[in-house]
Amino acid sequence: MKYQDSIEQASEKAALTVAFLQRHRLAAHPVNYTVIYEYINGQNDGLCLAIEQKLAVQSSFDDFVLAELYSQWLTPQHQRQEELTQQVTTMLAKLSGTTDIASEAVQHYIDVLDQALLGLDPNNANRSRDSVNKVISATYAIKASQQKLKDQLDFSNEQCHALRSELDHLKKERQLDPLTGLYNRLAMQEHLDLWLTENPGRRIAAIAVNLDHFAQFNQDYGFGVGDVILSKVARKIASYVQESGLPVRSGGEEFLILLPDVDLRTAGEIAEQVRKGVEKLRFVSAKSKKTLPKVTISLGVSIYNTAENWHQFLSRSSKVLQEAKVRGRNQVATELMLAT
């Protein structure tokens, strides 16, 4: 994040940043302020696109969303990934230069061979000897060129393996929520894009999950205890998701289960199993050893509509979840209930 603004330009961007935060009822703490200032600055294309997509479908912003955007686009891990990409580009450029030189050397060797073949004369020993010497000299030259190419290929291969390993590690880190270990919104978008690229008409069920009265729980017992509860609930939710599905932390106390090739009825049954599983969990305070209140969840089940983008899909899933809240919490609602 490099800025070369004048005082006037920086003041104007700061005012626009604060206005954005106030409009979306966001606290102006460092993470939120940094993300929105960078968005107002307009130089981070990935961040700007992510925010513009959310604004286009009137998606809500909160501290969790801003923290996730910060993690994805402004952290050292993201910057390191950009550096690795540049290293790959540099490596390929060097390799390309070496192969160009090797290609020229091969062409020169072919030209020498052609000339030497024309120079071979059984009736002229001296001329034939000169031709053979030229071939021998050219052979040593092409050997040296090919050895250089091999050395460069070996070095590039070692670099490639190291860079790939680090890139895979960074990609995995960027796709996982650090608290719960579930996938984050970035991974969710990538999986949705992949599924729909493979089959544009693919049926995808979504189970939106929200912990009931969790804000009050955090207020009563502290965010440290709340984080422990979130982590354990997340593991319980993930235990009901088979390998083909995707368990996601989509908000502060919100989760989303994406299930490809699953119909509404089956998804509803899975949601009910998840609800019962979480309801059976029991928590004990590590300090006081007292049993903590039971935690329950509300769930909303919907099916992806090919006419909508994934932001609209998530927005509609949230509306179905709210229906479960309205009906009394600790229950499952489906999109069919919105019409009743």
C-alpha positions as CSV (number, residue, x, y, z in Angstrom):
1,M,0.0,0.0,0.0
2,K,1.9,3.0,-1.3
3,Y,0.3,6.4,-1.4
4,Q,1.6,9.6,-3.1
5,D,-1.4,11.9,-2.3
6,S,-1.2,15.5,-1.4
7,I,-2.7,16.6,1.9
8,E,-5.8,17.7,0.0
9,Q,-6.2,14.4,-1.8
10,A,-5.6,12.4,1.3
11,S,-8.1,14.4,3.2
12,E,-10.8,13.9,0.6
13,K,-10.2,10.2,0.5
14,A,-10.3,10.1,4.3
15,A,-13.7,11.9,4.3
16,L,-15.1,9.5,1.7
17,T,-13.8,6.6,3.8
18,V,-15.5,7.8,6.9
19,A,-18.7,8.5,5.0
20,F,-18.7,4.9,3.6
21,L,-18.1,3.5,7.1
22,Q,-20.9,5.6,8.6
23,R,-23.3,4.7,5.7
24,H,-22.8,1.0,6.4
25,R,-22.8,1.4,10.2
26,L,-19.2,0.2,10.5
27,A,-16.8,1.2,13.2
28,A,-13.8,3.2,12.0
29,H,-11.2,0.9,13.6
30,P,-7.9,0.2,11.8
31,V,-9.0,-2.9,9.8
32,N,-12.2,-1.4,8.5
33,Y,-10.7,2.0,7.8
34,T,-7.7,0.5,5.9
35,V,-9.9,-1.7,3.7
36,I,-12.3,1.1,2.8
37,Y,-9.5,3.7,2.3
38,E,-7.8,1.2,-0.1
39,Y,-11.1,0.8,-1.9
40,I,-11.6,4.6,-2.2
41,N,-8.0,4.8,-3.4
42,G,-8.9,2.5,-6.3
43,Q,-5.5,0.9,-6.9
44,N,-6.2,-2.6,-5.6
45,D,-8.2,-4.1,-8.4
46,G,-9.1,-7.3,-6.7
47,L,-10.3,-5.6,-3.5
48,C,-12.3,-3.0,-5.5
49,L,-14.0,-5.7,-7.6
50,A,-14.9,-7.7,-4.5
51,I,-16.5,-4.6,-2.8
52,E,-18.3,-3.5,-6.0
53,Q,-19.8,-7.0,-6.4
54,K,-21.2,-6.8,-2.8
55,L,-22.6,-3.3,-3.4
56,A,-24.2,-4.4,-6.6
57,V,-26.4,-6.9,-4.8
58,Q,-26.8,-4.8,-1.7
59,S,-24.9,-7.3,0.4
60,S,-24.4,-6.2,4.0
61,F,-21.0,-5.2,5.3
62,D,-19.9,-6.0,8.9
63,D,-16.6,-6.4,10.8
64,F,-16.3,-10.0,9.7
65,V,-16.7,-9.2,6.0
66,L,-14.1,-6.3,6.2
67,A,-11.7,-8.5,8.1
68,E,-12.0,-11.2,5.5
69,L,-11.4,-8.6,2.7
70,Y,-8.3,-7.4,4.6
71,S,-7.0,-10.9,4.9
72,Q,-7.5,-11.7,1.2
73,W,-6.2,-8.5,-0.3
74,L,-4.1,-6.5,2.1
75,T,-2.1,-8.9,4.3
76,P,1.5,-9.9,3.9
77,Q,0.3,-13.4,2.7
78,H,-1.4,-11.7,-0.3
79,Q,1.7,-9.6,-1.0
80,R,3.9,-12.7,-0.8
81,Q,1.7,-14.4,-3.3
82,E,2.1,-11.5,-5.7
83,E,5.9,-11.7,-5.1
84,L,5.8,-15.5,-5.9
85,T,3.9,-14.8,-9.1
86,Q,6.5,-12.2,-10.1
87,Q,9.3,-14.8,-9.4
88,V,7.5,-17.3,-11.6
89,T,7.3,-14.7,-14.4
90,T,11.0,-13.9,-14.0
91,M,12.0,-17.6,-14.0
92,L,10.0,-18.1,-17.2
93,A,11.6,-15.1,-18.9
94,K,15.1,-16.4,-18.1
95,L,14.1,-19.9,-19.3
96,S,12.7,-18.4,-22.5
97,G,15.9,-16.5,-23.1
98,T,18.0,-19.7,-22.6
99,T,15.8,-21.8,-24.9
100,D,16.1,-19.0,-27.6
101,I,19.9,-19.2,-27.4
102,A,19.8,-23.0,-27.5
103,S,17.5,-22.9,-30.5
104,E,19.9,-20.5,-32.4
105,A,22.7,-22.9,-31.5
106,V,20.9,-25.9,-32.9
107,Q,20.1,-24.0,-36.1
108,H,23.8,-23.0,-36.5
109,Y,24.8,-26.6,-36.0
110,I,22.4,-27.7,-38.7
111,D,23.8,-25.1,-41.1
112,V,27.3,-26.3,-40.3
113,L,26.3,-29.9,-41.0
114,D,24.7,-28.9,-44.3
115,Q,27.9,-27.1,-45.4
116,A,30.1,-29.9,-44.2
117,L,28.1,-32.5,-46.1
118,L,28.6,-30.5,-49.3
119,G,32.3,-30.2,-48.5
120,L,32.9,-34.0,-48.2
121,D,34.9,-35.0,-51.3
122,P,36.4,-38.5,-51.6
123,N,38.8,-37.0,-54.1
124,N,40.0,-34.1,-51.9
125,A,41.2,-35.3,-48.5
126,N,42.1,-31.8,-47.3
127,R,38.7,-30.4,-48.1
128,S,37.0,-33.3,-46.4
129,R,39.2,-32.9,-43.3
130,D,38.3,-29.3,-43.0
131,S,34.6,-30.2,-43.2
132,V,35.0,-32.8,-40.5
133,N,36.9,-30.4,-38.2
134,K,34.1,-27.8,-38.6
135,V,31.5,-30.5,-37.6
136,I,33.6,-31.5,-34.6
137,S,34.0,-27.8,-33.5
138,A,30.3,-27.2,-34.0
139,T,29.5,-30.4,-32.0
140,Y,31.5,-29.2,-29.0
141,A,29.7,-25.8,-29.3
142,I,26.2,-27.4,-29.4
143,K,27.1,-29.7,-26.5
144,A,28.0,-26.7,-24.4
145,S,24.8,-24.9,-25.4
146,Q,22.7,-27.9,-24.6
147,Q,24.5,-28.4,-21.2
148,K,23.7,-24.8,-20.4
149,L,20.1,-25.4,-21.3
150,K,20.0,-28.5,-19.2
151,D,21.5,-26.7,-16.2
152,Q,18.9,-23.9,-16.6
153,L,16.1,-26.5,-16.9
154,D,17.3,-28.3,-13.7
155,F,17.5,-25.1,-11.8
156,S,14.1,-23.9,-13.0
157,N,12.6,-27.3,-12.1
158,E,13.9,-27.0,-8.5
159,Q,12.6,-23.4,-8.3
160,C,9.2,-24.5,-9.8
161,H,8.8,-27.2,-7.1
162,A,9.7,-24.9,-4.3
163,L,7.4,-22.1,-5.6
164,R,4.5,-24.5,-6.2
165,S,4.8,-25.8,-2.7
166,E,4.8,-22.3,-1.2
167,L,1.9,-21.2,-3.5
168,D,-0.2,-24.2,-2.5
169,H,0.5,-23.4,1.1
170,L,-0.5,-19.8,0.7
171,K,-3.6,-20.7,-1.3
172,K,-4.7,-23.1,1.4
173,E,-4.2,-20.4,4.0
174,R,-6.1,-17.9,2.0
175,Q,-9.0,-20.3,1.6
176,L,-9.4,-21.2,5.3
177,D,-11.0,-19.3,8.2
178,P,-8.3,-19.1,10.8
179,L,-10.6,-19.5,13.8
180,T,-12.8,-22.5,12.7
181,G,-10.7,-24.1,10.0
182,L,-13.7,-24.0,7.7
183,Y,-13.5,-22.6,4.2
184,N,-14.0,-18.8,3.7
185,R,-15.9,-16.8,1.2
186,L,-13.0,-16.8,-1.3
187,A,-12.9,-20.6,-1.4
188,M,-16.7,-20.7,-1.6
189,Q,-16.7,-18.4,-4.7
190,E,-14.0,-20.5,-6.3
191,H,-15.8,-23.8,-5.7
192,L,-19.1,-22.3,-7.0
193,D,-17.4,-21.0,-10.1
194,L,-15.8,-24.4,-10.7
195,W,-19.0,-26.4,-10.2
196,L,-21.0,-24.1,-12.5
197,T,-18.2,-24.1,-15.1
198,E,-18.3,-27.9,-15.1
199,N,-22.1,-27.9,-15.4
200,P,-23.9,-24.6,-15.7
201,G,-27.2,-26.2,-14.8
202,R,-25.9,-28.0,-11.8
203,R,-28.2,-28.3,-8.8
204,I,-26.5,-26.8,-5.7
205,A,-28.2,-26.7,-2.3
206,A,-27.2,-24.2,0.4
207,I,-27.8,-24.5,4.1
208,A,-27.4,-21.2,5.8
209,V,-26.7,-21.6,9.6
210,N,-26.7,-19.0,12.3
211,L,-26.2,-19.4,16.1
212,D,-29.2,-18.2,18.0
213,H,-28.8,-15.2,20.4
214,F,-25.0,-15.4,20.0
215,A,-24.4,-11.7,20.5
216,Q,-25.9,-12.0,23.9
217,F,-23.8,-15.1,24.7
218,N,-20.7,-13.1,23.8
219,Q,-21.8,-10.2,26.0
220,D,-22.5,-12.6,28.9
221,Y,-19.4,-14.8,28.7
222,G,-16.9,-12.9,26.6
223,F,-15.6,-13.2,23.1
224,G,-12.8,-15.6,24.1
225,V,-15.4,-18.2,25.2
226,G,-17.5,-17.3,22.2
227,D,-14.7,-18.1,19.9
228,V,-14.3,-21.5,21.5
229,I,-18.0,-22.2,21.1
230,L,-17.9,-21.1,17.4
231,S,-14.9,-23.4,16.7
232,K,-16.7,-26.4,18.3
233,V,-19.9,-25.7,16.5
234,A,-18.0,-25.4,13.3
235,R,-16.4,-28.8,13.7
236,K,-19.8,-30.3,14.5
237,I,-21.3,-28.7,11.3
238,A,-18.4,-29.9,9.2
239,S,-18.8,-33.5,10.5
240,Y,-22.1,-33.7,8.6
241,V,-20.6,-32.6,5.3
242,Q,-19.3,-35.2,2.9
243,E,-16.2,-34.7,0.8
244,S,-18.2,-33.4,-2.1
245,G,-19.7,-30.6,0.0
246,L,-18.2,-27.4,1.3
247,P,-18.6,-26.1,4.9
248,V,-18.0,-22.3,5.0
249,R,-17.8,-19.7,7.6
250,S,-19.7,-16.9,5.9
251,G,-20.0,-14.4,8.8
252,G,-19.3,-13.8,12.4
253,E,-21.6,-16.5,13.8
254,E,-22.8,-17.6,10.4
255,F,-22.0,-20.7,8.4
256,L,-23.0,-22.0,5.0
257,I,-23.0,-25.6,3.8
258,L,-22.9,-26.0,0.0
259,L,-24.0,-29.3,-1.4
260,P,-23.7,-30.1,-5.1
261,D,-26.1,-32.4,-6.8
262,V,-28.5,-32.4,-3.8
263,D,-32.2,-31.6,-3.9
264,L,-34.2,-29.4,-1.5
265,R,-35.7,-32.3,0.4
266,T,-32.4,-34.1,1.0
267,A,-30.7,-30.8,2.0
268,G,-33.6,-30.2,4.5
269,E,-33.0,-33.6,6.0
270,I,-29.2,-32.9,6.4
271,A,-30.0,-29.5,7.9
272,E,-32.2,-31.1,10.5
273,Q,-29.4,-33.6,11.4
274,V,-27.0,-30.6,11.8
275,R,-29.5,-28.8,14.0
276,K,-30.0,-31.8,16.3
277,G,-26.3,-32.4,16.4
278,V,-25.5,-28.9,17.6
279,E,-28.3,-28.9,20.0
280,K,-26.8,-32.0,21.7
281,L,-23.5,-30.3,22.3
282,R,-22.7,-29.4,25.9
283,F,-20.1,-26.7,26.9
284,V,-18.3,-26.2,30.3
285,S,-16.4,-23.1,31.3
286,A,-12.7,-23.8,31.6
287,K,-12.4,-21.3,34.5
288,S,-15.5,-21.9,36.6
289,K,-16.2,-25.5,35.5
290,K,-19.8,-24.5,35.3
291,T,-22.0,-25.7,32.5
292,L,-22.7,-23.0,29.9
293,P,-26.1,-22.4,28.3
294,K,-27.2,-24.7,25.5
295,V,-26.4,-23.4,22.0
296,T,-28.9,-23.7,19.3
297,I,-28.9,-22.8,15.6
298,S,-31.4,-21.7,13.0
299,L,-31.0,-23.0,9.4
300,G,-32.3,-21.9,6.0
301,V,-32.3,-24.2,3.0
302,S,-32.4,-23.1,-0.6
303,I,-31.4,-24.2,-4.1
304,Y,-29.3,-22.3,-6.5
305,N,-31.1,-20.6,-9.4
306,T,-29.1,-20.4,-12.7
307,A,-30.6,-17.0,-13.4
308,E,-28.8,-15.4,-10.3
309,N,-25.2,-14.8,-9.5
310,W,-23.7,-16.2,-6.4
311,H,-24.1,-12.9,-4.4
312,Q,-27.8,-13.0,-5.1
313,F,-27.9,-16.7,-4.2
314,L,-26.3,-16.0,-0.8
315,S,-28.7,-13.0,-0.2
316,R,-31.7,-15.3,-0.9
317,S,-30.2,-18.0,1.4
318,S,-30.0,-15.4,4.2
319,K,-33.7,-14.5,3.7
320,V,-34.6,-18.2,4.1
321,L,-32.5,-18.3,7.3
322,Q,-34.3,-15.2,8.6
323,E,-37.6,-17.1,8.1
324,A,-36.4,-19.8,10.6
325,K,-35.6,-17.0,13.0
326,V,-39.0,-15.4,12.6
327,R,-40.7,-18.8,13.2
328,G,-39.0,-19.1,16.6
329,R,-35.3,-20.1,16.0
330,N,-33.7,-23.6,16.6
331,Q,-35.4,-24.9,13.5
332,V,-35.0,-25.4,9.8
333,A,-36.8,-23.3,7.1
334,T,-36.8,-23.9,3.4
335,E,-37.3,-21.5,0.5
336,L,-40.8,-23.0,0.0
337,M,-41.8,-21.3,3.3
338,L,-41.2,-17.8,1.9
339,A,-44.2,-18.2,-0.3
340,T,-46.5,-19.2,2.6
